[in-house]
Amino acid sequence: MKLTFTNDQHRTYMEFNDTVGREWVQVFEGDTDFYNAAYWDLFNNMWRSRTPVRKTDALKFMTGIKSAHTAGKYLEAALKKGLLIEQDNPKDARSKLLTLSADLRKRMDAFFDYSVTEMFKACKQIDGMR
């Protein structure tokens, strides 16, 4: 298989990923418990939704977690930390709704802004290696 990019370009991409990963930890003020693919999936999908989601749907956002019980433990940890807010569902009293806390949404907005900036830098650097 012929590769499209050089080893140096691959390394630049890896450095970009490392930079973004370090910044993701800072979203949680250095708490590495949230440096986890399950939380990445959960929080990013909740950020995308922009509206409250049913708790059962939030559990499904964690695609790497096959057990609803285990996914529930992740949700409970995020709720306990104040990263998620739980409220009654006005349309269905049997279910709960979850949203990102205003503080987490603000930190994630800043994270994405930083990440896109870093992505542009990495792309420019990779393109300059052609």
Backbone torsions as a table, in degrees:
resi	resn	phi	psi	omega
1	MET	NA	126.4	177.6
2	LYS	-83.5	128.6	-180.0
3	LEU	-83.2	148.3	179.7
4	THR	-83.9	-33.0	-175.3
5	PHE	-120.3	158.8	-178.2
6	THR	-83.1	168.2	176.4
7	ASN	-59.8	-40.8	178.1
8	ASP	-62.8	-38.5	177.3
9	GLN	-66.6	-39.4	176.0
10	HIS	-61.4	-42.1	179.3
11	ARG	-63.4	-40.0	177.7
12	THR	-61.9	-41.7	176.6
13	TYR	-62.0	-43.3	179.3
14	MET	-63.9	-40.2	176.8
15	GLU	-62.3	-39.7	175.9
16	PHE	-59.7	-47.4	179.0
17	ASN	-59.9	-41.7	178.7
18	ASP	-62.0	-42.7	179.5
19	THR	-62.4	-45.6	179.3
20	VAL	-64.9	-39.9	178.1
21	GLY	-61.7	-42.8	177.7
22	ARG	-63.8	-38.2	179.3
23	GLU	-69.1	-34.5	177.6
24	TRP	-60.8	-40.3	177.2
25	VAL	-62.0	-36.1	-179.4
26	GLN	-69.6	-24.8	174.4
27	VAL	-56.3	-33.2	-178.0
28	PHE	-104.5	25.2	175.9
29	GLU	52.8	41.0	175.6
30	GLY	84.7	-0.6	179.8
31	ASP	-75.9	102.0	-174.8
32	THR	-73.6	-6.6	175.2
33	ASP	-60.5	-27.5	-178.0
34	PHE	-95.4	4.7	174.4
35	TYR	-87.8	80.0	-167.2
36	ASN	-155.5	139.7	-178.2
37	ALA	-61.7	-33.2	179.6
38	ALA	-63.4	-44.1	178.3
39	TYR	-69.7	-36.6	176.5
40	TRP	-55.5	-51.1	-179.9
41	ASP	-62.9	-46.7	-177.8
42	LEU	-60.4	-56.4	-174.2
43	PHE	-68.1	-38.4	179.1
44	ASN	-66.6	-41.2	178.3
45	ASN	-68.5	-35.5	176.6
46	MET	-69.1	-38.5	177.9
47	TRP	-61.5	-43.3	-179.9
48	ARG	-61.5	-37.5	-173.0
49	SER	-67.2	-32.0	177.5
50	ARG	63.0	-5.8	177.5
51	THR	-131.0	160.6	178.0
52	PRO	-58.0	145.3	179.0
53	VAL	-120.0	150.2	176.4
54	ARG	-64.3	144.5	-178.7
55	LYS	-56.8	-40.4	179.6
56	THR	-63.6	-33.9	177.2
57	ASP	-71.7	-38.6	178.3
58	ALA	-61.0	-38.4	177.7
59	LEU	-59.1	-38.1	-178.7
60	LYS	-72.8	-18.7	177.9
61	PHE	-63.1	-27.0	-178.5
62	MET	-86.3	78.4	-171.1
63	THR	-65.7	-23.8	179.4
64	GLY	-81.0	-8.5	-179.8
65	ILE	-104.4	116.8	-176.4
66	LYS	-89.2	-21.8	-178.1
67	SER	-96.1	125.4	177.7
68	ALA	-62.6	-33.3	178.7
69	HIS	-62.9	-46.6	178.9
70	THR	-65.2	-44.1	178.2
71	ALA	-59.9	-36.8	178.0
72	GLY	-61.8	-35.1	177.5
73	LYS	-64.6	-38.9	176.7
74	TYR	-63.4	-45.0	178.8
75	LEU	-60.9	-44.4	-178.9
76	GLU	-61.8	-39.9	178.3
77	ALA	-63.2	-41.1	179.4
78	ALA	-68.2	-37.3	176.8
79	LEU	-66.2	-44.3	-179.3
80	LYS	-61.6	-36.8	-179.2
81	LYS	-78.1	-10.4	-179.9
82	GLY	83.6	13.5	179.8
83	LEU	-80.1	-29.0	176.0
84	LEU	-117.2	150.7	177.0
85	ILE	-117.9	130.6	178.8
86	GLU	-106.3	138.8	178.8
87	GLN	-143.4	161.6	175.8
88	ASP	-67.2	149.7	176.4
89	ASN	-92.0	111.7	-177.1
90	PRO	-65.9	-18.9	-179.0
91	LYS	-93.1	-14.5	-177.3
92	ASP	-155.5	103.1	-176.3
93	ALA	-64.6	-14.3	179.9
94	ARG	-82.1	-11.2	-176.1
95	SER	-123.5	162.9	177.2
96	LYS	-114.1	155.4	175.4
97	LEU	-112.3	146.1	177.4
98	LEU	-122.4	143.2	171.6
99	THR	-136.1	159.7	170.4
100	LEU	-68.9	144.4	172.9
101	SER	-64.1	154.1	179.4
102	ALA	-58.7	-37.9	-179.7
103	ASP	-66.0	-43.7	179.3
104	LEU	-66.1	-40.6	178.7
105	ARG	-60.2	-42.4	179.1
106	LYS	-63.2	-44.2	179.4
107	ARG	-66.5	-37.0	178.2
108	MET	-69.5	-37.8	175.0
109	ASP	-57.0	-46.1	179.0
110	ALA	-65.2	-39.0	177.9
111	PHE	-60.1	-47.0	-179.4
112	PHE	-65.7	-37.6	177.4
113	ASP	-62.1	-46.2	177.7
114	TYR	-61.5	-45.1	-176.6
115	SER	-63.8	-40.9	178.8
116	VAL	-65.9	-39.5	175.9
117	THR	-59.3	-46.9	179.0
118	GLU	-64.9	-35.0	178.4
119	MET	-64.0	-43.5	178.2
120	PHE	-61.6	-41.1	177.9
121	LYS	-61.9	-45.0	-178.9
122	ALA	-65.6	-41.8	178.9
123	CYS	-61.6	-42.9	179.7
124	LYS	-62.8	-43.0	179.7
125	GLN	-65.6	-43.1	179.5
126	ILE	-64.5	-42.7	-179.8
127	ASP	-64.6	-33.8	179.1
128	GLY	-70.8	-11.7	179.6
129	MET	-90.7	-0.4	-177.7
130	ARG	-73.1	NA	NA
